[in-house]
Amino acid sequence: MQTQPGLVKMTLFQAIEWLLNQALLVDERLISTLAPLDEKVIQLTLSDLKTTAFITFYQQESKSYFAVQTHLIGRPDAHIKTPLKTWFNLKNNLPLPAEQITGNADLAQLFLTTLSQFQWDWEESLSELTGDLVAHQVGSQLRQAKRTGQQAKQQIQTTLKEYLQFEIELLPTQQQVKHFNQSVEQLAQDLETLEAKINKLALTSAQS
Amino acid sequence: MNDVMSLGIHRLWKKHTIELSGIRPGNVVLDLAGGTGDLTKAFAKKVGKTGKVVLADINESMVRVGRDRLINEGIIDQVEYIITNAEALTFPDNTFDLITIAFGLRNVTNKAQALSEMYRVLKPGGQLMVLEFSKVHQPLLAKAYDFYSFNLLPKMGKLIANDEASYQYLAESIRMHPDQETLKQMMLDAGFDKAQYTNMNEGIVALHQGWKY
Protein backbone atom coordinates (compact mmCIF):
# COMPACT_ATOMS: atom_id res chain seq x y z
CA MET A 1 0.00 0.00 0.00
CA GLN A 2 1.38 3.40 -0.98
CA THR A 3 1.53 5.93 1.82
CA GLN A 4 1.04 9.64 1.44
CA PRO A 5 4.48 11.32 1.54
CA GLY A 6 4.75 13.50 4.64
CA LEU A 7 5.15 17.24 4.42
CA VAL A 8 8.62 17.12 6.00
CA LYS A 9 9.84 14.49 3.54
CA MET A 10 8.41 16.36 0.57
CA THR A 11 10.00 19.61 1.74
CA LEU A 12 13.35 17.87 2.27
CA PHE A 13 13.26 16.39 -1.22
CA GLN A 14 12.27 19.73 -2.71
CA ALA A 15 15.28 21.26 -0.97
CA ILE A 16 17.56 18.53 -2.37
CA GLU A 17 16.12 19.12 -5.85
CA TRP A 18 16.69 22.85 -5.52
CA LEU A 19 20.28 22.33 -4.36
CA LEU A 20 21.07 19.98 -7.24
CA ASN A 21 19.61 22.42 -9.77
CA GLN A 22 21.48 25.32 -8.21
CA ALA A 23 24.72 23.38 -8.71
CA LEU A 24 23.86 22.98 -12.41
CA LEU A 25 23.30 26.72 -12.70
CA VAL A 26 26.65 27.47 -11.09
CA ASP A 27 28.69 25.00 -13.13
CA GLU A 28 27.26 24.26 -16.57
CA ARG A 29 30.13 21.87 -17.40
CA LEU A 30 28.41 19.38 -15.10
CA ILE A 31 25.59 19.05 -17.65
CA SER A 32 27.86 17.44 -20.26
CA THR A 33 29.49 15.30 -17.56
CA LEU A 34 26.07 14.03 -16.53
CA ALA A 35 24.97 13.25 -20.12
CA PRO A 36 25.07 9.43 -19.64
CA LEU A 37 22.55 9.91 -16.80
CA ASP A 38 19.98 11.57 -19.11
CA GLU A 39 16.52 10.19 -18.21
CA LYS A 40 18.01 7.47 -16.01
CA VAL A 41 16.71 7.02 -12.48
CA ILE A 42 19.04 6.70 -9.48
CA GLN A 43 17.54 5.46 -6.23
CA LEU A 44 19.38 7.00 -3.29
CA THR A 45 18.73 5.35 0.09
CA LEU A 46 20.09 7.28 3.08
CA SER A 47 20.42 4.41 5.56
CA ASP A 48 20.90 6.59 8.66
CA LEU A 49 17.79 8.65 7.88
CA LYS A 50 15.84 5.58 6.67
CA THR A 51 14.67 7.52 3.66
CA THR A 52 14.71 6.94 -0.09
CA ALA A 53 14.68 9.39 -2.97
CA PHE A 54 14.48 8.77 -6.71
CA ILE A 55 16.66 11.20 -8.64
CA THR A 56 16.36 11.72 -12.39
CA PHE A 57 18.52 13.96 -14.55
CA TYR A 58 16.96 15.47 -17.67
CA GLN A 59 19.23 16.90 -20.36
CA GLN A 60 17.25 19.07 -22.73
CA GLU A 61 18.17 21.71 -25.29
CA SER A 62 16.40 24.51 -23.49
CA LYS A 63 17.15 23.54 -19.89
CA SER A 64 18.71 20.63 -18.01
CA TYR A 65 17.48 19.79 -14.54
CA PHE A 66 17.16 17.24 -11.77
CA ALA A 67 13.86 15.92 -10.45
CA VAL A 68 13.66 14.28 -7.02
CA GLN A 69 10.62 12.23 -6.07
CA THR A 70 9.39 9.85 -3.38
CA HIS A 71 7.78 7.14 -5.55
CA LEU A 72 8.65 5.46 -8.83
CA ILE A 73 6.84 3.29 -11.37
CA GLY A 74 9.03 0.26 -12.00
CA ARG A 75 12.67 -0.19 -10.98
CA PRO A 76 15.46 2.39 -10.91
CA ASP A 77 18.49 2.08 -13.18
CA ALA A 78 20.85 2.08 -10.20
CA HIS A 79 20.48 1.95 -6.44
CA ILE A 80 22.93 3.64 -4.06
CA LYS A 81 22.70 2.94 -0.36
CA THR A 82 24.74 5.09 2.00
CA PRO A 83 24.58 6.88 5.35
CA LEU A 84 24.37 10.63 4.80
CA LYS A 85 26.70 11.46 7.70
CA THR A 86 29.74 10.00 5.88
CA TRP A 87 29.33 12.66 3.20
CA PHE A 88 29.78 15.50 5.69
CA ASN A 89 33.19 14.37 6.90
CA LEU A 90 34.80 14.04 3.50
CA LYS A 91 37.72 16.08 2.27
CA ASN A 92 37.12 18.00 -0.96
CA ASN A 93 37.08 16.25 -4.34
CA LEU A 94 37.13 12.70 -3.02
CA PRO A 95 34.39 10.59 -4.64
CA LEU A 96 31.40 10.24 -2.32
CA PRO A 97 31.38 6.81 -0.64
CA ALA A 98 28.53 4.30 -0.85
CA GLU A 99 27.72 1.37 1.43
CA GLN A 100 26.18 -0.62 -1.42
CA ILE A 101 25.56 -0.15 -5.15
CA THR A 102 23.20 -2.35 -7.18
CA GLY A 103 22.02 -2.08 -10.77
CA ASN A 104 24.10 -0.10 -13.24
CA ALA A 105 27.29 0.51 -11.24
CA ASP A 106 28.81 2.82 -13.88
CA LEU A 107 25.85 5.20 -13.68
CA ALA A 108 25.93 5.12 -9.90
CA GLN A 109 29.66 5.90 -9.79
CA LEU A 110 29.27 8.71 -12.30
CA PHE A 111 26.52 10.20 -10.15
CA LEU A 112 28.62 10.00 -6.96
CA THR A 113 31.75 11.35 -8.62
CA THR A 114 29.90 14.26 -10.20
CA LEU A 115 28.10 15.04 -6.94
CA SER A 116 31.44 15.26 -5.17
CA GLN A 117 32.56 17.86 -7.72
CA PHE A 118 29.63 20.16 -7.05
CA GLN A 119 31.07 23.49 -5.96
CA TRP A 120 27.94 25.11 -4.74
CA ASP A 121 28.39 28.68 -3.67
CA TRP A 122 25.40 29.04 -1.39
CA GLU A 123 26.38 32.56 -0.48
CA GLU A 124 26.04 33.54 -4.12
CA SER A 125 22.57 31.95 -4.30
CA LEU A 126 21.52 33.64 -1.04
CA SER A 127 22.82 37.00 -2.24
CA GLU A 128 20.36 36.84 -5.12
CA LEU A 129 17.60 36.92 -2.53
CA THR A 130 19.03 39.15 0.18
CA GLY A 131 21.84 41.14 -1.39
CA ASP A 132 25.63 40.71 -1.04
CA LEU A 133 26.03 42.37 2.35
CA VAL A 134 23.48 40.22 4.19
CA ALA A 135 24.66 37.01 2.46
CA HIS A 136 28.27 37.70 3.45
CA GLN A 137 27.30 38.45 7.07
CA VAL A 138 25.21 35.28 7.26
CA GLY A 139 28.12 33.32 5.78
CA SER A 140 30.60 34.79 8.27
CA GLN A 141 28.33 34.06 11.22
CA LEU A 142 27.81 30.46 10.09
CA ARG A 143 31.55 29.87 9.57
CA GLN A 144 32.28 31.33 13.02
CA ALA A 145 29.56 29.15 14.55
CA LYS A 146 31.09 26.09 12.86
CA ARG A 147 34.57 26.91 14.27
CA THR A 148 33.12 27.51 17.74
CA GLY A 149 31.22 24.24 17.53
CA GLN A 150 34.34 22.30 16.58
CA GLN A 151 36.34 23.88 19.43
CA ALA A 152 33.55 23.15 21.90
CA LYS A 153 33.38 19.53 20.74
CA GLN A 154 37.14 19.10 21.23
CA GLN A 155 37.00 20.76 24.66
CA ILE A 156 34.16 18.48 25.77
CA GLN A 157 36.01 15.38 24.58
CA THR A 158 39.19 16.35 26.45
CA THR A 159 37.32 17.26 29.65
CA LEU A 160 35.33 14.04 29.63
CA LYS A 161 38.43 11.94 29.06
CA GLU A 162 40.27 13.63 31.94
CA TYR A 163 37.26 13.26 34.24
CA LEU A 164 36.89 9.54 33.51
CA GLN A 165 40.61 8.88 33.88
CA PHE A 166 41.74 11.13 36.74
CA GLU A 167 38.68 12.21 38.72
CA ILE A 168 36.65 9.04 39.08
CA GLU A 169 39.35 6.65 37.77
CA LEU A 170 36.75 4.78 35.78
CA LEU A 171 39.06 4.36 32.82
CA PRO A 172 42.82 3.73 32.85
CA THR A 173 45.28 6.09 31.20
CA GLN A 174 47.35 5.01 28.24
CA GLN A 175 50.41 4.53 30.49
CA GLN A 176 48.50 2.37 32.90
CA VAL A 177 47.22 0.17 30.07
CA LYS A 178 50.78 -0.16 28.67
CA HIS A 179 52.19 -1.08 32.08
CA PHE A 180 49.42 -3.65 32.56
CA ASN A 181 50.11 -5.23 29.14
CA GLN A 182 53.83 -5.45 29.95
CA SER A 183 53.05 -7.17 33.27
CA VAL A 184 50.82 -9.68 31.51
CA GLU A 185 53.54 -10.45 28.95
CA GLN A 186 56.13 -10.91 31.72
CA LEU A 187 53.79 -13.25 33.57
CA ALA A 188 53.24 -15.30 30.42
CA GLN A 189 57.02 -15.62 29.90
CA ASP A 190 57.54 -16.63 33.57
CA LEU A 191 54.87 -19.30 33.22
CA GLU A 192 56.49 -20.72 30.09
CA THR A 193 59.87 -20.87 31.92
CA LEU A 194 58.26 -22.62 34.90
CA GLU A 195 56.51 -25.12 32.63
CA ALA A 196 59.83 -25.91 30.92
CA LYS A 197 61.52 -26.49 34.33
CA ILE A 198 58.72 -28.77 35.55
CA ASN A 199 58.86 -30.81 32.33
CA LYS A 200 62.66 -31.16 32.72
CA LEU A 201 62.30 -32.29 36.35
CA ALA A 202 59.61 -34.82 35.39
CA LEU A 203 61.86 -36.19 32.64
CA THR A 204 64.83 -36.48 35.00
CA SER A 205 62.86 -38.31 37.72
CA ALA A 206 61.33 -40.67 35.11
CA GLN A 207 64.83 -41.56 33.84
CA SER A 208 66.17 -42.22 37.34
CA MET B 1 -10.67 31.39 -6.63
CA ASN B 2 -9.42 27.85 -5.93
CA ASP B 3 -6.66 29.31 -3.75
CA VAL B 4 -9.16 31.39 -1.81
CA MET B 5 -11.66 28.55 -1.34
CA SER B 6 -9.10 26.02 -0.19
CA LEU B 7 -6.67 28.49 1.43
CA GLY B 8 -4.09 27.27 -1.04
CA ILE B 9 -4.32 23.68 0.15
CA HIS B 10 -5.52 22.44 -3.25
CA ARG B 11 -1.94 22.85 -4.46
CA LEU B 12 -0.78 20.45 -1.75
CA TRP B 13 -3.46 17.90 -2.71
CA LYS B 14 -2.21 18.00 -6.30
CA LYS B 15 1.40 17.84 -5.15
CA HIS B 16 0.69 14.67 -3.15
CA THR B 17 -0.99 13.18 -6.23
CA ILE B 18 2.04 13.97 -8.39
CA GLU B 19 4.41 12.49 -5.79
CA LEU B 20 2.41 9.27 -5.44
CA SER B 21 2.19 8.82 -9.22
CA GLY B 22 5.84 7.73 -9.48
CA ILE B 23 6.02 8.97 -13.07
CA ARG B 24 9.35 8.39 -14.83
CA PRO B 25 10.90 9.15 -18.25
CA GLY B 26 9.18 7.32 -21.09
CA ASN B 27 5.78 7.07 -19.43
CA VAL B 28 2.57 7.99 -21.29
CA VAL B 29 0.08 9.90 -19.17
CA LEU B 30 -3.54 10.94 -19.67
CA ASP B 31 -4.64 13.95 -17.65
CA LEU B 32 -8.41 13.74 -17.95
CA ALA B 33 -10.52 16.80 -17.19
CA GLY B 34 -7.10 18.42 -17.20
CA GLY B 35 -8.50 21.91 -17.38
CA THR B 36 -5.82 24.52 -16.91
CA GLY B 37 -3.01 21.96 -16.91
CA ASP B 38 -1.62 21.98 -13.36
CA LEU B 39 -0.98 18.25 -13.34
CA THR B 40 -0.02 18.15 -17.03
CA LYS B 41 2.73 20.69 -16.41
CA ALA B 42 4.22 18.62 -13.59
CA PHE B 43 4.00 15.35 -15.54
CA ALA B 44 5.49 16.90 -18.68
CA LYS B 45 8.65 17.68 -16.71
CA LYS B 46 8.94 14.06 -15.60
CA VAL B 47 8.11 12.03 -18.73
CA GLY B 48 11.11 13.45 -20.59
CA LYS B 49 11.81 13.34 -24.34
CA THR B 50 10.66 9.74 -24.69
CA GLY B 51 7.33 10.14 -22.84
CA LYS B 52 4.10 11.98 -23.49
CA VAL B 53 1.26 13.68 -21.65
CA VAL B 54 -2.20 14.03 -23.15
CA LEU B 55 -4.30 16.83 -21.70
CA ALA B 56 -7.93 15.95 -22.34
CA ASP B 57 -11.14 17.73 -21.45
CA ILE B 58 -14.72 17.76 -22.73
CA ASN B 59 -14.63 21.56 -22.66
CA GLU B 60 -12.77 23.10 -25.60
CA SER B 61 -12.22 26.45 -23.93
CA MET B 62 -10.57 24.77 -20.95
CA VAL B 63 -8.22 22.87 -23.28
CA ARG B 64 -7.34 26.12 -25.06
CA VAL B 65 -6.59 27.89 -21.77
CA GLY B 66 -4.44 24.96 -20.63
CA ARG B 67 -2.61 24.81 -23.95
CA ASP B 68 -1.87 28.53 -24.03
CA ARG B 69 -0.60 28.45 -20.47
CA LEU B 70 1.73 25.52 -21.06
CA ILE B 71 3.06 26.95 -24.31
CA ASN B 72 3.79 30.22 -22.51
CA GLU B 73 5.82 28.26 -19.99
CA GLY B 74 7.82 26.59 -22.74
CA ILE B 75 6.20 23.17 -22.41
CA ILE B 76 5.57 22.19 -25.99
CA ASP B 77 6.92 18.88 -27.25
CA GLN B 78 5.80 16.51 -24.51
CA VAL B 79 2.11 17.47 -24.48
CA GLU B 80 -0.80 16.71 -26.80
CA TYR B 81 -4.25 18.23 -26.46
CA ILE B 82 -7.55 16.53 -27.14
CA ILE B 83 -11.22 17.21 -26.61
CA THR B 84 -12.91 14.04 -25.47
CA ASN B 85 -15.71 12.70 -23.31
CA ALA B 86 -14.58 10.62 -20.34
CA GLU B 87 -17.51 8.25 -20.96
CA ALA B 88 -16.27 7.49 -24.49
CA LEU B 89 -12.50 7.90 -24.67
CA THR B 90 -11.06 8.09 -28.16
CA PHE B 91 -7.90 6.10 -27.46
CA PRO B 92 -6.97 2.51 -28.24
CA ASP B 93 -6.89 -0.11 -25.48
CA ASN B 94 -3.81 -0.33 -23.26
CA THR B 95 -2.40 3.09 -24.11
CA PHE B 96 -1.49 4.83 -20.87
CA ASP B 97 0.84 4.14 -17.94
CA LEU B 98 -1.07 6.61 -15.79
CA ILE B 99 -4.46 8.31 -15.93
CA THR B 100 -5.30 11.17 -13.61
CA ILE B 101 -8.59 12.97 -13.13
CA ALA B 102 -8.47 15.79 -10.60
CA PHE B 103 -11.75 17.36 -9.46
CA GLY B 104 -13.42 16.18 -12.65
CA LEU B 105 -15.11 12.84 -11.95
CA ARG B 106 -17.70 14.60 -9.84
CA ASN B 107 -19.04 16.27 -12.99
CA VAL B 108 -19.22 13.09 -15.08
CA THR B 109 -22.80 11.88 -15.52
CA ASN B 110 -22.15 8.17 -15.95
CA LYS B 111 -19.22 7.55 -13.61
CA ALA B 112 -19.32 3.76 -13.99
CA GLN B 113 -19.01 4.07 -17.77
CA ALA B 114 -16.16 6.55 -17.42
CA LEU B 115 -14.28 4.26 -15.02
CA SER B 116 -14.70 1.33 -17.46
CA GLU B 117 -13.27 3.47 -20.24
CA MET B 118 -10.33 4.49 -18.09
CA TYR B 119 -9.69 0.85 -17.30
CA ARG B 120 -9.80 -0.02 -20.99
CA VAL B 121 -7.22 2.53 -22.11
CA LEU B 122 -4.86 1.84 -19.20
CA LYS B 123 -1.89 -0.45 -19.86
CA PRO B 124 -1.49 -3.59 -17.77
CA GLY B 125 0.51 -2.45 -14.77
CA GLY B 126 -0.91 1.05 -15.15
CA GLN B 127 -2.56 3.18 -12.50
CA LEU B 128 -5.63 5.42 -12.30
CA MET B 129 -5.59 8.30 -9.82
CA VAL B 130 -8.85 10.05 -8.96
CA LEU B 131 -8.47 13.19 -6.86
CA GLU B 132 -11.87 14.43 -5.76
CA PHE B 133 -13.88 16.01 -2.99
CA SER B 134 -15.30 13.33 -0.73
CA LYS B 135 -17.09 12.71 2.56
CA VAL B 136 -15.96 14.06 5.91
CA HIS B 137 -16.70 11.45 8.56
CA GLN B 138 -15.61 13.37 11.63
CA PRO B 139 -18.98 14.76 12.88
CA LEU B 140 -17.80 18.13 14.20
CA LEU B 141 -15.71 18.86 11.14
CA ALA B 142 -18.54 17.68 8.89
CA LYS B 143 -20.87 20.30 10.39
CA ALA B 144 -18.30 23.06 9.99
CA TYR B 145 -17.59 21.91 6.44
CA ASP B 146 -21.32 21.90 5.57
CA PHE B 147 -21.70 25.42 6.92
CA TYR B 148 -18.66 26.57 4.95
CA SER B 149 -19.81 24.86 1.73
CA PHE B 150 -23.44 25.91 1.69
CA ASN B 151 -23.24 29.31 3.35
CA LEU B 152 -19.82 30.86 2.86
CA LEU B 153 -18.66 29.41 -0.42
CA PRO B 154 -21.52 30.74 -2.61
CA LYS B 155 -21.06 34.19 -1.01
CA MET B 156 -17.34 34.08 -1.77
CA GLY B 157 -18.16 33.03 -5.32
CA LYS B 158 -20.46 36.00 -5.69
CA LEU B 159 -17.94 38.42 -4.21
CA ILE B 160 -14.81 37.28 -6.02
CA ALA B 161 -15.99 35.65 -9.24
CA ASN B 162 -19.43 37.24 -9.49
CA ASP B 163 -20.92 33.76 -9.83
CA GLU B 164 -22.88 32.53 -6.83
CA ALA B 165 -24.75 29.78 -8.71
CA SER B 166 -21.63 27.87 -9.77
CA TYR B 167 -20.36 27.66 -6.21
CA GLN B 168 -23.77 26.63 -4.97
CA TYR B 169 -23.61 23.82 -7.55
CA LEU B 170 -20.10 22.95 -6.35
CA ALA B 171 -21.30 22.34 -2.79
CA GLU B 172 -24.30 20.30 -3.97
CA SER B 173 -22.26 18.22 -6.42
CA ILE B 174 -19.79 17.35 -3.66
CA ARG B 175 -22.65 16.00 -1.54
CA MET B 176 -23.99 13.98 -4.50
CA HIS B 177 -20.60 12.41 -5.29
CA PRO B 178 -20.05 8.81 -4.05
CA ASP B 179 -18.21 8.49 -0.74
CA GLN B 180 -14.80 6.89 -0.39
CA GLU B 181 -15.87 3.26 -0.07
CA THR B 182 -18.53 3.52 -2.77
CA LEU B 183 -16.09 4.96 -5.31
CA LYS B 184 -13.52 2.31 -4.42
CA GLN B 185 -16.12 -0.41 -5.08
CA MET B 186 -17.10 1.27 -8.36
CA MET B 187 -13.49 1.08 -9.48
CA LEU B 188 -13.33 -2.61 -8.64
CA ASP B 189 -16.62 -3.17 -10.47
CA ALA B 190 -15.18 -1.39 -13.51
CA GLY B 191 -12.48 -4.03 -13.67
CA PHE B 192 -9.62 -2.61 -11.64
CA ASP B 193 -7.70 -5.40 -9.97
CA LYS B 194 -6.83 -3.36 -6.92
CA ALA B 195 -8.23 -0.11 -5.54
CA GLN B 196 -7.50 1.94 -2.45
CA TYR B 197 -7.98 5.50 -1.22
CA THR B 198 -6.15 8.02 0.94
CA ASN B 199 -8.07 10.71 2.79
CA MET B 200 -6.63 14.20 2.81
CA ASN B 201 -7.71 16.74 5.39
CA GLU B 202 -10.02 14.29 7.15
CA GLY B 203 -11.81 13.30 3.94
CA ILE B 204 -12.53 16.73 2.49
CA VAL B 205 -10.58 15.35 -0.45
CA ALA B 206 -9.75 11.73 -1.21
CA LEU B 207 -7.22 10.28 -3.62
CA HIS B 208 -8.42 6.99 -5.09
CA GLN B 209 -5.89 4.76 -6.83
CA GLY B 210 -6.74 1.80 -9.03
CA TRP B 211 -4.39 -0.65 -10.72
CA LYS B 212 -4.83 -2.83 -13.80
CA TYR B 213 -2.71 -5.99 -13.78
Interface residues (C-beta under 8 A of the other chain):
Chain A: M1 Q2 T3 Q4 P5 L7 M10 E39 K40 V41 F54 T56 Y58 Q60 S62 Y65 A67 Q69 T70 H71 L72 I73 G74
Chain B: L12 K15 H16 E19 L20 S21 G22 I23 R24 P25 G26 N27 K45 K46 G48 K49 T50 G74 D97 L98 Q127 Q196 T198 M200 L207 Q209
